[in-house]
Amino acid sequence: MIIPNIFTPNGDGVNDFFYISSKAISRLDVRIFDRWGNKVFESNSIDFKWDGVNQFTKVPSPNGVFTYAIEYTTFASPAAKLSKGSATLVR
């Protein structure tokens, strides 16, 4: 599983989205939070891509560090796993 630590949603076609790359994931739930702990994005799609826009207010998020919590299962193991970390958004 590859999880980026920085992305640049500026429309240049390079690193425009925060997403997870893996062929081993069978189920995924992702939640992304701003620096105050407010949820700005959530998805249960394996193919999700976050473009840096707050999913609930529809306002582009500012530059900064966002934390994520990802709960997932793999094809090899049905036991749920949790991954937490952060990614930096740079416009």
Biopython code that builds the backbone (N, CA, C, O; Angstrom):
import numpy as np
from Bio.PDB.StructureBuilder import StructureBuilder

atoms = [
    (1, "MET", "N", (0.855, -1.176, 0.000)),
    (1, "MET", "CA", (0.000, 0.000, 0.000)),
    (1, "MET", "C", (0.898, 1.234, 0.000)),
    (1, "MET", "O", (1.813, 1.357, 0.813)),
    (2, "ILE", "N", (0.617, 2.132, -0.919)),
    (2, "ILE", "CA", (1.371, 3.382, -1.018)),
    (2, "ILE", "C", (0.442, 4.533, -0.665)),
    (2, "ILE", "O", (-0.609, 4.709, -1.282)),
    (3, "ILE", "N", (0.842, 5.322, 0.343)),
    (3, "ILE", "CA", (0.066, 6.481, 0.784)),
    (3, "ILE", "C", (0.968, 7.700, 0.667)),
    (3, "ILE", "O", (2.024, 7.747, 1.299)),
    (4, "PRO", "N", (0.568, 8.693, -0.134)),
    (4, "PRO", "CA", (1.430, 9.871, -0.306)),
    (4, "PRO", "C", (1.489, 10.718, 0.964)),
    (4, "PRO", "O", (0.569, 10.685, 1.781)),
    (5, "ASN", "N", (2.561, 11.467, 1.125)),
    (5, "ASN", "CA", (2.652, 12.376, 2.270)),
    (5, "ASN", "C", (2.547, 13.840, 1.841)),
    (5, "ASN", "O", (2.607, 14.738, 2.681)),
    (6, "ILE", "N", (2.392, 14.082, 0.538)),
    (6, "ILE", "CA", (2.197, 15.438, 0.035)),
    (6, "ILE", "C", (1.449, 15.354, -1.298)),
    (6, "ILE", "O", (1.653, 14.420, -2.074)),
    (7, "PHE", "N", (0.585, 16.333, -1.553)),
    (7, "PHE", "CA", (-0.057, 16.420, -2.861)),
    (7, "PHE", "C", (-0.319, 17.876, -3.184)),
    (7, "PHE", "O", (-0.412, 18.725, -2.297)),
    (8, "THR", "N", (-0.436, 18.146, -4.477)),
    (8, "THR", "CA", (-0.522, 19.524, -4.963)),
    (8, "THR", "C", (-1.694, 19.660, -5.940)),
    (8, "THR", "O", (-1.498, 19.562, -7.152)),
    (9, "PRO", "N", (-2.910, 19.885, -5.429)),
    (9, "PRO", "CA", (-4.083, 19.969, -6.309)),
    (9, "PRO", "C", (-4.165, 21.296, -7.062)),
    (9, "PRO", "O", (-5.040, 22.122, -6.800)),
    (10, "ASN", "N", (-3.239, 21.485, -8.000)),
    (10, "ASN", "CA", (-3.185, 22.752, -8.739)),
    (10, "ASN", "C", (-3.537, 22.583, -10.218)),
    (10, "ASN", "O", (-3.402, 23.527, -10.995)),
    (11, "GLY", "N", (-3.985, 21.397, -10.610)),
    (11, "GLY", "CA", (-4.437, 21.185, -11.972)),
    (11, "GLY", "C", (-3.350, 20.942, -13.005)),
    (11, "GLY", "O", (-3.629, 20.952, -14.203)),
    (12, "ASP", "N", (-2.106, 20.721, -12.562)),
    (12, "ASP", "CA", (-1.033, 20.497, -13.538)),
    (12, "ASP", "C", (-0.896, 19.037, -13.948)),
    (12, "ASP", "O", (-0.039, 18.699, -14.765)),
    (13, "GLY", "N", (-1.735, 18.167, -13.385)),
    (13, "GLY", "CA", (-1.696, 16.754, -13.745)),
    (13, "GLY", "C", (-0.671, 15.931, -12.986)),
    (13, "GLY", "O", (-0.535, 14.734, -13.240)),
    (14, "VAL", "N", (0.050, 16.544, -12.062)),
    (14, "VAL", "CA", (1.058, 15.843, -11.267)),
    (14, "VAL", "C", (0.685, 15.955, -9.791)),
    (14, "VAL", "O", (0.596, 17.061, -9.259)),
    (15, "ASN", "N", (0.469, 14.833, -9.135)),
    (15, "ASN", "CA", (0.138, 14.801, -7.699)),
    (15, "ASN", "C", (-1.066, 15.665, -7.347)),
    (15, "ASN", "O", (-1.078, 16.307, -6.298)),
    (16, "ASP", "N", (-2.075, 15.689, -8.207)),
    (16, "ASP", "CA", (-3.250, 16.535, -7.966)),
    (16, "ASP", "C", (-4.230, 15.962, -6.950)),
    (16, "ASP", "O", (-5.135, 16.667, -6.505)),
    (17, "PHE", "N", (-4.063, 14.681, -6.572)),
    (17, "PHE", "CA", (-5.009, 14.046, -5.662)),
    (17, "PHE", "C", (-4.288, 13.297, -4.558)),
    (17, "PHE", "O", (-3.160, 12.833, -4.725)),
    (18, "PHE", "N", (-4.970, 13.191, -3.422)),
    (18, "PHE", "CA", (-4.535, 12.291, -2.357)),
    (18, "PHE", "C", (-5.313, 11.004, -2.558)),
    (18, "PHE", "O", (-6.544, 11.015, -2.546)),
    (19, "TYR", "N", (-4.618, 9.905, -2.741)),
    (19, "TYR", "CA", (-5.267, 8.611, -2.907)),
    (19, "TYR", "C", (-4.310, 7.512, -2.465)),
    (19, "TYR", "O", (-3.124, 7.756, -2.244)),
    (20, "ILE", "N", (-4.833, 6.317, -2.341)),
    (20, "ILE", "CA", (-4.046, 5.173, -1.903)),
    (20, "ILE", "C", (-3.884, 4.218, -3.077)),
    (20, "ILE", "O", (-4.847, 3.898, -3.773)),
    (21, "SER", "N", (-2.679, 3.781, -3.278)),
    (21, "SER", "CA", (-2.391, 2.858, -4.369)),
    (21, "SER", "C", (-2.079, 1.479, -3.785)),
    (21, "SER", "O", (-1.107, 1.304, -3.050)),
    (22, "SER", "N", (-2.928, 0.503, -4.130)),
    (22, "SER", "CA", (-2.701, -0.864, -3.686)),
    (22, "SER", "C", (-3.582, -1.807, -4.478)),
    (22, "SER", "O", (-4.731, -1.488, -4.782)),
    (23, "LYS", "N", (-3.054, -2.944, -4.807)),
    (23, "LYS", "CA", (-3.836, -3.980, -5.476)),
    (23, "LYS", "C", (-4.284, -5.042, -4.485)),
    (23, "LYS", "O", (-5.015, -5.963, -4.851)),
    (24, "ALA", "N", (-3.848, -4.923, -3.217)),
    (24, "ALA", "CA", (-4.147, -5.938, -2.212)),
    (24, "ALA", "C", (-5.353, -5.588, -1.340)),
    (24, "ALA", "O", (-5.821, -6.440, -0.585)),
    (25, "ILE", "N", (-5.866, -4.368, -1.421)),
    (25, "ILE", "CA", (-6.962, -3.944, -0.544)),
    (25, "ILE", "C", (-8.297, -4.444, -1.083)),
    (25, "ILE", "O", (-8.612, -4.284, -2.262)),
    (26, "SER", "N", (-9.073, -5.054, -0.188)),
    (26, "SER", "CA", (-10.397, -5.532, -0.580)),
    (26, "SER", "C", (-11.514, -4.625, -0.071)),
    (26, "SER", "O", (-12.592, -4.581, -0.664)),
    (27, "ARG", "N", (-11.271, -3.909, 1.012)),
    (27, "ARG", "CA", (-12.247, -2.961, 1.570)),
    (27, "ARG", "C", (-11.485, -1.806, 2.184)),
    (27, "ARG", "O", (-10.403, -1.996, 2.739)),
    (28, "LEU", "N", (-12.052, -0.592, 2.086)),
    (28, "LEU", "CA", (-11.350, 0.587, 2.580)),
    (28, "LEU", "C", (-12.354, 1.633, 3.069)),
    (28, "LEU", "O", (-13.360, 1.897, 2.410)),
    (29, "ASP", "N", (-12.072, 2.213, 4.212)),
    (29, "ASP", "CA", (-12.803, 3.372, 4.732)),
    (29, "ASP", "C", (-11.761, 4.417, 5.092)),
    (29, "ASP", "O", (-10.858, 4.149, 5.884)),
    (30, "VAL", "N", (-11.881, 5.599, 4.519)),
    (30, "VAL", "CA", (-10.899, 6.652, 4.782)),
    (30, "VAL", "C", (-11.607, 7.894, 5.311)),
    (30, "VAL", "O", (-12.681, 8.263, 4.835)),
    (31, "ARG", "N", (-10.986, 8.536, 6.309)),
    (31, "ARG", "CA", (-11.463, 9.805, 6.854)),
    (31, "ARG", "C", (-10.261, 10.746, 6.913)),
    (31, "ARG", "O", (-9.175, 10.360, 7.345)),
    (32, "ILE", "N", (-10.477, 11.993, 6.467)),
    (32, "ILE", "CA", (-9.406, 12.988, 6.460)),
    (32, "ILE", "C", (-9.867, 14.178, 7.292)),
    (32, "ILE", "O", (-11.012, 14.617, 7.192)),
    (33, "PHE", "N", (-8.952, 14.694, 8.118)),
    (33, "PHE", "CA", (-9.264, 15.767, 9.059)),
    (33, "PHE", "C", (-8.314, 16.943, 8.893)),
    (33, "PHE", "O", (-7.150, 16.766, 8.535)),
    (34, "ASP", "N", (-8.820, 18.149, 9.157)),
    (34, "ASP", "CA", (-7.951, 19.329, 9.134)),
    (34, "ASP", "C", (-7.204, 19.439, 10.459)),
    (34, "ASP", "O", (-7.346, 18.572, 11.322)),
    (35, "ARG", "N", (-6.418, 20.485, 10.627)),
    (35, "ARG", "CA", (-5.579, 20.611, 11.830)),
    (35, "ARG", "C", (-6.367, 20.829, 13.110)),
    (35, "ARG", "O", (-5.818, 20.693, 14.203)),
    (36, "TRP", "N", (-7.645, 21.165, 12.993)),
    (36, "TRP", "CA", (-8.500, 21.334, 14.169)),
    (36, "TRP", "C", (-9.309, 20.082, 14.469)),
    (36, "TRP", "O", (-10.094, 20.061, 15.417)),
    (37, "GLY", "N", (-9.124, 19.048, 13.677)),
    (37, "GLY", "CA", (-9.835, 17.800, 13.895)),
    (37, "GLY", "C", (-11.182, 17.719, 13.210)),
    (37, "GLY", "O", (-11.937, 16.775, 13.442)),
    (38, "ASN", "N", (-11.499, 18.696, 12.365)),
    (38, "ASN", "CA", (-12.761, 18.666, 11.621)),
    (38, "ASN", "C", (-12.625, 17.737, 10.424)),
    (38, "ASN", "O", (-11.650, 17.811, 9.678)),
    (39, "LYS", "N", (-13.613, 16.858, 10.245)),
    (39, "LYS", "CA", (-13.588, 15.956, 9.097)),
    (39, "LYS", "C", (-13.844, 16.763, 7.832)),
    (39, "LYS", "O", (-14.825, 17.503, 7.751)),
    (40, "VAL", "N", (-12.958, 16.621, 6.839)),
    (40, "VAL", "CA", (-13.108, 17.343, 5.578)),
    (40, "VAL", "C", (-13.404, 16.409, 4.408)),
    (40, "VAL", "O", (-13.795, 16.861, 3.332)),
    (41, "PHE", "N", (-13.216, 15.087, 4.623)),
    (41, "PHE", "CA", (-13.460, 14.133, 3.547)),
    (41, "PHE", "C", (-13.638, 12.754, 4.147)),
    (41, "PHE", "O", (-12.996, 12.406, 5.138)),
    (42, "GLU", "N", (-14.520, 11.969, 3.534)),
    (42, "GLU", "CA", (-14.637, 10.556, 3.894)),
    (42, "GLU", "C", (-15.112, 9.770, 2.686)),
    (42, "GLU", "O", (-15.845, 10.281, 1.839)),
    (43, "SER", "N", (-14.686, 8.528, 2.624)),
    (43, "SER", "CA", (-15.077, 7.677, 1.509)),
    (43, "SER", "C", (-14.900, 6.215, 1.914)),
    (43, "SER", "O", (-14.069, 5.884, 2.759)),
    (44, "ASN", "N", (-15.694, 5.358, 1.297)),
    (44, "ASN", "CA", (-15.486, 3.918, 1.466)),
    (44, "ASN", "C", (-15.192, 3.257, 0.124)),
    (44, "ASN", "O", (-15.314, 2.041, -0.020)),
    (45, "SER", "N", (-14.807, 4.067, -0.852)),
    (45, "SER", "CA", (-14.449, 3.562, -2.175)),
    (45, "SER", "C", (-12.948, 3.288, -2.253)),
    (45, "SER", "O", (-12.131, 4.127, -1.873)),
    (46, "ILE", "N", (-12.606, 2.121, -2.742)),
    (46, "ILE", "CA", (-11.192, 1.785, -2.927)),
    (46, "ILE", "C", (-10.543, 2.737, -3.926)),
    (46, "ILE", "O", (-9.341, 2.992, -3.850)),
    (47, "ASP", "N", (-11.319, 3.258, -4.849)),
    (47, "ASP", "CA", (-10.805, 4.134, -5.903)),
    (47, "ASP", "C", (-10.973, 5.624, -5.603)),
    (47, "ASP", "O", (-10.956, 6.439, -6.525)),
    (48, "PHE", "N", (-11.136, 5.995, -4.323)),
    (48, "PHE", "CA", (-11.333, 7.406, -3.980)),
    (48, "PHE", "C", (-10.123, 8.242, -4.396)),
    (48, "PHE", "O", (-8.998, 7.748, -4.476)),
    (49, "LYS", "N", (-10.386, 9.504, -4.653)),
    (49, "LYS", "CA", (-9.331, 10.501, -4.864)),
    (49, "LYS", "C", (-9.820, 11.789, -4.232)),
    (49, "LYS", "O", (-10.909, 12.268, -4.551)),
    (50, "TRP", "N", (-9.014, 12.358, -3.328)),
    (50, "TRP", "CA", (-9.386, 13.622, -2.697)),
    (50, "TRP", "C", (-8.618, 14.746, -3.381)),
    (50, "TRP", "O", (-7.392, 14.700, -3.484)),
    (51, "ASP", "N", (-9.351, 15.755, -3.847)),
    (51, "ASP", "CA", (-8.756, 16.877, -4.575)),
    (51, "ASP", "C", (-8.472, 18.089, -3.694)),
    (51, "ASP", "O", (-8.156, 19.163, -4.207)),
    (52, "GLY", "N", (-8.581, 17.933, -2.378)),
    (52, "GLY", "CA", (-8.290, 19.023, -1.465)),
    (52, "GLY", "C", (-9.487, 19.916, -1.174)),
    (52, "GLY", "O", (-9.354, 20.907, -0.456)),
    (53, "VAL", "N", (-10.655, 19.582, -1.720)),
    (53, "VAL", "CA", (-11.866, 20.366, -1.461)),
    (53, "VAL", "C", (-12.607, 19.729, -0.297)),
    (53, "VAL", "O", (-12.788, 18.512, -0.258)),
    (54, "ASN", "N", (-13.042, 20.566, 0.663)),
    (54, "ASN", "CA", (-13.824, 20.071, 1.782)),
    (54, "ASN", "C", (-15.112, 19.472, 1.223)),
    (54, "ASN", "O", (-15.901, 20.166, 0.583)),
    (55, "GLN", "N", (-15.314, 18.204, 1.464)),
    (55, "GLN", "CA", (-16.447, 17.468, 0.914)),
    (55, "GLN", "C", (-17.789, 18.002, 1.420)),
    (55, "GLN", "O", (-18.809, 17.842, 0.750)),
    (56, "PHE", "N", (-17.796, 18.624, 2.580)),
    (56, "PHE", "CA", (-19.043, 19.031, 3.212)),
    (56, "PHE", "C", (-19.398, 20.493, 2.946)),
    (56, "PHE", "O", (-20.574, 20.837, 2.828)),
    (57, "THR", "N", (-18.378, 21.355, 2.851)),
    (57, "THR", "CA", (-18.631, 22.778, 2.594)),
    (57, "THR", "C", (-18.390, 23.150, 1.140)),
    (57, "THR", "O", (-18.788, 24.228, 0.698)),
    (58, "LYS", "N", (-17.732, 22.252, 0.386)),
    (58, "LYS", "CA", (-17.373, 22.474, -1.026)),
    (58, "LYS", "C", (-16.353, 23.602, -1.212)),
    (58, "LYS", "O", (-16.216, 24.134, -2.314)),
    (59, "VAL", "N", (-15.644, 23.968, -0.152)),
    (59, "VAL", "CA", (-14.629, 25.024, -0.191)),
    (59, "VAL", "C", (-13.245, 24.371, -0.293)),
    (59, "VAL", "O", (-12.961, 23.429, 0.446)),
    (60, "PRO", "N", (-12.379, 24.852, -1.191)),
    (60, "PRO", "CA", (-11.018, 24.308, -1.257)),
    (60, "PRO", "C", (-10.292, 24.502, 0.077)),
    (60, "PRO", "O", (-10.302, 25.588, 0.655)),
    (61, "SER", "N", (-9.672, 23.437, 0.543)),
    (61, "SER", "CA", (-8.914, 23.510, 1.788)),
    (61, "SER", "C", (-7.625, 24.287, 1.551)),
    (61, "SER", "O", (-7.055, 24.237, 0.462)),
    (62, "PRO", "N", (-7.164, 25.014, 2.584)),
    (62, "PRO", "CA", (-5.922, 25.782, 2.436)),
    (62, "PRO", "C", (-4.700, 24.871, 2.532)),
    (62, "PRO", "O", (-4.810, 23.701, 2.899)),
    (63, "ASN", "N", (-3.540, 25.423, 2.197)),
    (63, "ASN", "CA", (-2.283, 24.711, 2.419)),
    (63, "ASN", "C", (-2.235, 24.253, 3.865)),
    (63, "ASN", "O", (-2.721, 24.943, 4.761)),
    (64, "GLY", "N", (-1.651, 23.097, 4.087)),
    (64, "GLY", "CA", (-1.498, 22.640, 5.458)),
    (64, "GLY", "C", (-1.361, 21.140, 5.550)),
    (64, "GLY", "O", (-1.340, 20.425, 4.549)),
    (65, "VAL", "N", (-1.270, 20.689, 6.780)),
    (65, "VAL", "CA", (-1.130, 19.265, 7.068)),
    (65, "VAL", "C", (-2.497, 18.725, 7.464)),
    (65, "VAL", "O", (-3.183, 19.297, 8.311)),
    (66, "PHE", "N", (-2.878, 17.628, 6.846)),
    (66, "PHE", "CA", (-4.143, 16.965, 7.113)),
    (66, "PHE", "C", (-3.845, 15.560, 7.616)),
    (66, "PHE", "O", (-2.946, 14.892, 7.106)),
    (67, "THR", "N", (-4.594, 15.114, 8.609)),
    (67, "THR", "CA", (-4.403, 13.765, 9.132)),
    (67, "THR", "C", (-5.450, 12.841, 8.522)),
    (67, "THR", "O", (-6.527, 13.282, 8.120)),
    (68, "TYR", "N", (-5.122, 11.574, 8.460)),
    (68, "TYR", "CA", (-6.054, 10.598, 7.922)),
    (68, "TYR", "C", (-6.103, 9.373, 8.830)),
    (68, "TYR", "O", (-5.153, 9.064, 9.549)),
    (69, "ALA", "N", (-7.227, 8.696, 8.773)),
    (69, "ALA", "CA", (-7.413, 7.397, 9.417)),
    (69, "ALA", "C", (-8.002, 6.485, 8.357)),
    (69, "ALA", "O", (-9.054, 6.777, 7.790)),
    (70, "ILE", "N", (-7.327, 5.394, 8.095)),
    (70, "ILE", "CA", (-7.748, 4.463, 7.055)),
    (70, "ILE", "C", (-7.947, 3.094, 7.692)),
    (70, "ILE", "O", (-7.016, 2.519, 8.257)),
    (71, "GLU", "N", (-9.150, 2.587, 7.597)),
    (71, "GLU", "CA", (-9.435, 1.226, 8.033)),
    (71, "GLU", "C", (-9.609, 0.391, 6.777)),
    (71, "GLU", "O", (-10.349, 0.769, 5.868)),
    (72, "TYR", "N", (-8.928, -0.740, 6.727)),
    (72, "TYR", "CA", (-8.960, -1.529, 5.505)),
    (72, "TYR", "C", (-8.788, -3.013, 5.796)),
    (72, "TYR", "O", (-8.320, -3.408, 6.864)),
    (73, "THR", "N", (-9.175, -3.815, 4.827)),
    (73, "THR", "CA", (-8.888, -5.237, 4.847)),
    (73, "THR", "C", (-8.197, -5.570, 3.530)),
    (73, "THR", "O", (-8.330, -4.854, 2.538)),
    (74, "THR", "N", (-7.468, -6.660, 3.546)),
    (74, "THR", "CA", (-6.774, -7.095, 2.336)),
    (74, "THR", "C", (-7.364, -8.424, 1.859)),
    (74, "THR", "O", (-8.072, -9.106, 2.600)),
    (75, "PHE", "N", (-7.063, -8.769, 0.635)),
    (75, "PHE", "CA", (-7.514, -10.053, 0.100)),
    (75, "PHE", "C", (-6.885, -11.218, 0.868)),
    (75, "PHE", "O", (-7.477, -12.293, 0.959)),
    (76, "ALA", "N", (-5.698, -11.008, 1.415)),
    (76, "ALA", "CA", (-4.986, -12.063, 2.131)),
    (76, "ALA", "C", (-5.487, -12.257, 3.559)),
    (76, "ALA", "O", (-5.327, -13.335, 4.133)),
    (77, "SER", "N", (-6.097, -11.212, 4.140)),
    (77, "SER", "CA", (-6.532, -11.297, 5.539)),
    (77, "SER", "C", (-7.817, -10.510, 5.740)),
    (77, "SER", "O", (-7.864, -9.317, 5.440)),
    (78, "PRO", "N", (-8.856, -11.160, 6.243)),
    (78, "PRO", "CA", (-10.121, -10.452, 6.474)),
    (78, "PRO", "C", (-10.106, -9.580, 7.738)),
    (78, "PRO", "O", (-11.050, -8.825, 7.972)),
    (79, "ALA", "N", (-9.064, -9.672, 8.543)),
    (79, "ALA", "CA", (-8.976, -8.869, 9.763)),
    (79, "ALA", "C", (-8.753, -7.404, 9.405)),
    (79, "ALA", "O", (-7.886, -7.077, 8.595)),
    (80, "ALA", "N", (-9.543, -6.531, 10.013)),
    (80, "ALA", "CA", (-9.425, -5.095, 9.743)),
    (80, "ALA", "C", (-8.113, -4.549, 10.291)),
    (80, "ALA", "O", (-7.667, -4.925, 11.375)),
    (81, "LYS", "N", (-7.512, -3.666, 9.527)),
    (81, "LYS", "CA", (-6.280, -2.989, 9.937)),
    (81, "LYS", "C", (-6.548, -1.490, 9.932)),
    (81, "LYS", "O", (-7.427, -1.010, 9.217)),
    (82, "LEU", "N", (-5.789, -0.760, 10.731)),
    (82, "LEU", "CA", (-5.938, 0.688, 10.816)),
    (82, "LEU", "C", (-4.598, 1.341, 10.535)),
    (82, "LEU", "O", (-3.570, 0.943, 11.083)),
    (83, "SER", "N", (-4.623, 2.344, 9.678)),
    (83, "SER", "CA", (-3.428, 3.122, 9.377)),
    (83, "SER", "C", (-3.748, 4.588, 9.603)),
    (83, "SER", "O", (-4.762, 5.089, 9.117)),
    (84, "LYS", "N", (-2.892, 5.275, 10.338)),
    (84, "LYS", "CA", (-3.060, 6.707, 10.591)),
    (84, "LYS", "C", (-1.806, 7.424, 10.153)),
    (84, "LYS", "O", (-0.708, 6.871, 10.211)),
    (85, "GLY", "N", (-1.974, 8.668, 9.712)),
    (85, "GLY", "CA", (-0.819, 9.435, 9.297)),
    (85, "GLY", "C", (-1.237, 10.831, 8.876)),
    (85, "GLY", "O", (-2.324, 11.300, 9.211)),
    (86, "SER", "N", (-0.357, 11.482, 8.137)),
    (86, "SER", "CA", (-0.651, 12.837, 7.691)),
    (86, "SER", "C", (-0.143, 13.038, 6.268)),
    (86, "SER", "O", (0.762, 12.350, 5.796)),
    (87, "ALA", "N", (-0.760, 14.002, 5.614)),
    (87, "ALA", "CA", (-0.358, 14.393, 4.268)),
    (87, "ALA", "C", (-0.417, 15.917, 4.192)),
    (87, "ALA", "O", (-1.300, 16.540, 4.783)),
    (88, "THR", "N", (0.507, 16.501, 3.478)),
    (88, "THR", "CA", (0.557, 17.944, 3.330)),
    (88, "THR", "C", (-0.060, 18.346, 2.003)),
    (88, "THR", "O", (0.270, 17.785, 0.958)),
    (89, "LEU", "N", (-0.959, 19.322, 2.050)),
    (89, "LEU", "CA", (-1.585, 19.875, 0.857)),
    (89, "LEU", "C", (-0.864, 21.178, 0.538)),
    (89, "LEU", "O", (-0.764, 22.071, 1.379)),
    (90, "VAL", "N", (-0.363, 21.270, -0.695)),
    (90, "VAL", "CA", (0.325, 22.476, -1.167)),
    (90, "VAL", "C", (-0.345, 22.901, -2.456)),
    (90, "VAL", "O", (-0.375, 22.147, -3.429)),
    (91, "ARG", "N", (-0.878, 24.103, -2.462)),
    (91, "ARG", "CA", (-1.568, 24.601, -3.677)),
    (91, "ARG", "C", (-0.591, 25.330, -4.571)),
    (91, "ARG", "O", (-0.974, 25.819, -5.634)),
]
sb = StructureBuilder()
sb.init_structure("model")
sb.init_model(0)
sb.init_chain("A")
sb.init_seg("    ")
for serial, (resi, resn, name, xyz) in enumerate(atoms, 1):
    if name == "N":
        sb.init_residue(resn, " ", resi, " ")
    sb.init_atom(name, np.array(xyz, "f"), 0.0, 1.0, " ", f" {name:<3s}", serial, name[0])
structure = sb.get_structure()
